[in-house]
Amino acid sequence: MNNIFELDKTFVAGTYARFPVDLVKGAGAKYYSASGKEYIDMGTGIGVTAFGACDEIWKNAVISQLNKLSHVSNLYYTEPCVTLAKLLSEKTGLKKTFFANSGAEANECAIKVARKYYEDKTGKQGVIVTLKNSFHGRTLATLSATGQDKFHELFNPLVSGFVHATANDFSEILSLCNENPVCAIMIEIVQGEGGVNALDRSYVKAVYDYCQDNDILLIVDEVQTGNGRTGELYAYMGFDIKPDIVTTAKGLGGGLPIGACMLGEKVENVLGFGSHGSTFGGNPVASAGAISIIERLTPEFLNSVKEKGEYIKNELENASGVEGVSGLGLMLGVKTTKPVKEVLNYCLENGVLVLTAKDKLRLLPPLNIETSDLKKAISVIKNALKV
């Protein structure tokens, strides 16, 4: 175990403050360290393993595709890529999908589409409004779109063309749109890295209506909120809106890297030959895994996600040491009386893997977590929270 820590320190770029745990195998909501210690997973690799570790249906889909074809370039057609794109269109009503490798790359695509749409229409360069406290990725453009200064300070100069409004303050949206040639507004329905805060429904609807009335594109970043995480297939579906562009990743791949930028009718043909690309985008193995995820996100299953989210809220909202619970579905943030790192460390020591987001405990369990595992994890968390 110590050898792994030393090797990591020596050979891996020091960008992560890892916990002192070396995980070697997992199944469902359970992971095991090299020493054999069992952990219940309430983080899913930051919202990635939607159906838990080594899910059998996902694994079989991936292995089956590996035995057929692992990769070809996008100069050729592959069935899993096309099938996944068709499935996403049927489920969302959006028209076309560009596949990438990550959420940041999906958002890069959305940014390029918005800029090109505006320039094709007006011959001018447009600005994108994003929200303060947002997080859209770690590439230079998506970092610039992100509305948190702590991510900016080491990487100036940032990419121009982004302005930031306070979430849930529609007057700031109006002000920025009056002051700038705005091509798009980009939002997360739940600001995950910003503290697991859901936007107000009235605010989201006002932004949507304003975009519709003024031919401004609405981009919804569903990298973390999407693929069943909030109890909707995509979180925007519970807010009575239809975005022009939806981006997603994380849970879509179920454990393999894939990102998707879904394009609505207004922008479905903005990208032409050579205007964008990705070497690994739409990889047949990652696409096959993603198909196995999306096909199982039925209305009945999504209702079970909501029910589990309500169970967690009911258990924690009035528990000792809890100041509030935010979020939707199985994307929840817990405001703690104790320092959140103290709570996290207690959970880790007692076999529960949790996350943080700013000063909150962040919970992203597998969507299909067994009731017994969920109850056991919540019991540990409640003990950790006690004051």
Protein Blocks (a to p, Z undefined) as FASTA:
>chain_A
ZZmmmmmmmmgccfbccdfbdcfbdehjbccdfkopacddfklnnoiamnoghifklmmm
mmmmmmmombdcfkbccfklmmmmmmmmmmnopabdcddfbfklmmmmmmmmmmmmmmmm
nopacdddddehiafbjbfklmmmpccfklmmmmcccdehiacddehilklmmmmmmmpc
cfbdcddfbafknoopacdfklmmmmmmmmmmnopacdddfklmgghlnopablklmnop
acfbdcdefjlnoopacddddddfklmmmpcghiaccfkgopaklmmmmmmmmmmmcfkl
mmmmmmmmmmmmmmmmmgghiabdedehjbccdddfbdfklmmmmmmmnopacddehjbc
cddddfklcfklmmmmmmmmmmmmpZZ
